[in-house]
Amino acid sequence: MRPFSRLSTRPKPIRRTAVCTALAVLAALLTQLPARADATPFEVLPADPLANFTQFKNLPTDSTELVPITGNPDFTEALEVTVPNGPQSPGLDGEYEITLGVPAAATVTAGDAMVANVWARVIEPIAGSSTGNAHLVFETDGSPYKKSMNAALLYGSTWQKFEFPFRAAVTYTAGTTTAAHLNLWLGYGAQKFQIAGVSVQDWGPGTPAGYPQITYEGRDANAAWRTAANARIDQYRKGNLALSVVNTEGQPVSGATVSAVQQTSAFKFGAASDGARLIGDPSSGISASDLAQYQSKVSTLFNQGALGNNLKWSNHWENQVERDTITMPALQWMRERGLRVRGHTLIWPSWGYMPPDLVTLQNDPAALRARVNNHITDEATTLKGLVDEWDVVNEPYSEHSLQDILGPNEIASWFQLADQADPTVPLALNDYGLLENNGWEKRHRDHVYGIVQSLKASGAPIDLIGFESHFNGLQLTSPDDLMTIVDQFAGLGVKAAITEFDVDTDDLQLQADYTRDFMTVMFSNPNVNQISNFGIWANNIYNPRVALYNADWSPKPNGLVWEDLIKRQWHTSVSGQTNAAGTFGTRGFLGDYLVTVTVNGISKQVKVPMPTTAGASAKVIIDGNATTVRTEQPNPVGDGDFESGNRGWTPLGTGPGTALNAHSGHSALSLSPGSGVTQNITGLTTGTSYLLSGWGRLSGGGTQCYIGVRGGSTVGAPSFQYELSYADERAYTQKLAAFTPPAGTKWTQVFAWSNPNPTSAECTLDDIAITPTDGTPPPAQAPPAMTPYLPTPSVLGNGTLENQSNTTGWYCLGTCTLKNASTTPHTGSGDLSVTARGAAWAGPAQGVSVVNGGLYDSSAWVRLAGTSGTDTAMVSVKVTTSTGSTTVRFGTAPVSSTGWTRISASNVKVAWTGTFTKAEWWISTTTGTTNLLVDDASFAPMAKTVAGRDLLINGDAEQSADNWTCATPCVVQGTTAQMHLGASSVLASGRAADVGPAQVVTVTNGASYKTSAWVRLAAGSSTAQVRLKLTKSDGSVTFVPLASAAVNASGWTKVAANNVPVSWTGALTKAEWVVSTPTTDNLYVDDAALQPAGIEQTAFNPVQPTAACVVRNSFDNTYTAYFGYSNANDYYIPVPIGSDNAFNPGPSDRGQTVSFLPYQRPRRVAVTWNGSSLTWRLGSVTQIASSTTPACGAAAAASHRR
């Protein structure tokens, strides 16, 4: 494949297709140059070029001979070349392992029009063939071998002339290191051949008059292949769609108006995209207008997508940040829009296209094999359900670093591993040069054919051969030859996939014509199941010349061809009327159809799939009731129902589990305290109201968990946040919150989180959705009093140890030995082995950046290795300063060899005195020097509350008494004697009446606020008051009461109020939030907050089913029930199919909508059954239909059409 982005993948200078990238730089210039009438071509090669073929590489110097030629009017002598043997390498590098070249004698200017000519014939053909084979290359005479032309030569025993018009990619300066030469690649096998009439002429800039034009065989409008192709298209890409329209008595309905519109194609038409640009990630720099165009084109012109780079192993898949913020959201974006996804690619087996640590394993085949195998399993397993087809191996002909060490049969094991990881998807070998260059790349094609043949023979699960199909405009393969090559591979029992099709030429009409003809012949071949290109937009493609759309999104001629074929020529949209027999039929392209039948102004819609040439039929019963096909509101949250093992979610803290007691479906998200997940989402429009919805419950008290959404203009820096809060719900409860992303939002993330409280209660969440409000949004919610403290990303490098065979970022504090051993990982496939520890305090460490007084979270999983007994492990941060060192503990715990133990702490302050030198995060033990295993380590700054969500700092008192004050006489301090939640609270002692713990806050005159605090006395009872103390510039003080409640020493009491207006006159100098009582007893305060006012929780009416009416279909003794529903809210309510929305008898989905629009509407698809009893349960209400249910008469039908 080609590098997808010009900036993201290193080029390979020896690759024959490198000429395309070079020419791309000149594309804009060349298309604007005028034709010239005064061109005077000059010869670039020496005066006697045949005699100057003196550059030999792995070819004996006596292998050439000038021989006379008679009877040919074009030349009188030839150079006879004897190639005594084939190359050592079976791959692409073997082709230029043997070369013969002639240096250029003249300087060539970049952009000049060039023409190369050569005559050739074979004297002794390559073994097993009747022809000779070579490559003619015009390039720099030395590294970096900048190519302007690379053309295949295939010649028989009679003289054949080859002429190649091309453009100079760069300036070649004669007599310097940038001079050019004309080179013959000869690594194709032993052969003897002759060349004559060798010439390279420079016609100057522009397109001179008389400059040769390129064409291809079969381009003519009347070419014979077109008739055969159209016949095959009708045979293999169409089916008969037969519709029957009857009334409830089974009698045909004639004259019914019928419309059948193809919605999707069964054939796959695909495009590769850049993940960051596709989702509008700020790192891509894409503008809003370009993003809209990009997403529109990808979602409307294609039914299959791929990510050009993001799934590649190299520096993409193992980049966790890219995976979380770009790759997974981009895959989800395609899924939401019904695009099938090609996975490109699991293995690109060259050192330059794999992580850098692999080359260090080249002398350890076992470790290298394990590293490769672990990667295949990891990526294919992780993306199971998100990827519909995998390129298991990419370009094994040119890229064979792994095969050279592990053996050519290793490829078969890669296919086996991919199949084991995801047995549901087709697996492909992808390569270039199989169809291109007139089909003359026989050595390349034979090599790949042999691999596929070997894979099939070994039983490897290969399903597809991927033909990249990057065509150089010099040599466009004829449609007939394309058919022959595809059928040759299909004979091995694999389907053909066109995976990266494009045409590189500045002749736009030639490009458009070949696009039309290539797509036509491939679409006509029954062995081909898809046609994909490798980019569509000139601003986001490896070579702008091959794009379908210019930088301004105007379509190029080849883009117009694509649109015409996909949207018109190969698309079916018909209408008509039923005949006297009540039938309507058409022959249409395979795919899914939306059929609408209208009688007396009442329409019924049905979906009719027609996936195969066997066709499809459908019967539509006209009963006087209108029905529409269900359409769902899009949900950008991937796996929000958690039916795919939390795929697409990034773990937070200890990470999530899976619960089987789901709200709907089979599984839900299980969170223990201090764990959660996040997912970056796309597709939201700023200024548009959305509804966040979810279902949650808890197994016990003492835990606060959340479903939330947050975002902002910068990734990772939220400026808004909205939550659904769960604390006391023991049964699944649906909660909703409306939100509107503000202008400037470029990053949005949905999260689920359970605060790290000292309790074992489990929080179970399910069916998380974000959907357009579709109606009048409910009022904005106030923030929850208990703020979710989501951890920030870990600053440790390689903390998950998934960069196998690599300990990057880790070192030993003290004496020890580190190795990434993959012994018994806690999660994933890697862990850190710590051996030869010189002392108990010695252990693995990483340097970290810290802020004096900053708050941090830390976590690590530790176990002993290979020994019995126990020890106590510690996680610490050691800060070295000019005055010495300070060690801050982040947890201790007993550890053993029988299992993993988590050592963690949250909200720990790191502080020091003196001049900072360095900080080190490290793991040690208290006594022994036993070997350790470490995995899933993290260290991160404590998450801060989103600005404006809570005006108090350290309101939960987890940082002792930081930010708390108390007016004299009063002493405020942190304490662990009594806590509401967490590890500490604030104690105010020695206080006077009406004095207590306080914080300075910033409030707005005229605004309303919400406040809460948990209070208890050390003794006695009283009334707690929460007030704002306002001090003005004139020295006067006023108090604004916020909330009050009776408190005592026997337990914690919540003192709270909402929507309290705060206003004052005069100039304010200070505002203080204060808790006090009229008594002087010592006072505890915990989990306090002062927040903007708003509703505590969105109140909504449950959707209820309304009574059904029934139509009897007497001709087959079935019944059709029409249910309505009542949604009394001003916005629609999502209710997934499941325990709260189900039919009995099943199946589980009988056509009911998942999301219910506001107001009572008959948004029901008719449900047909045998008439015994049909129950729809929606929430706590059920409606039953049976054969005795009132019939749908005129009145009923009218009510169902509201």
Summary of the structure (lengths in Angstrom):
residues: 1202
radius of gyration: 36.4
end to end distance: 55.3
largest distance: 123.6
contacts: 4219
relative contact order: 0.07
helix: 16%
strand: 40%
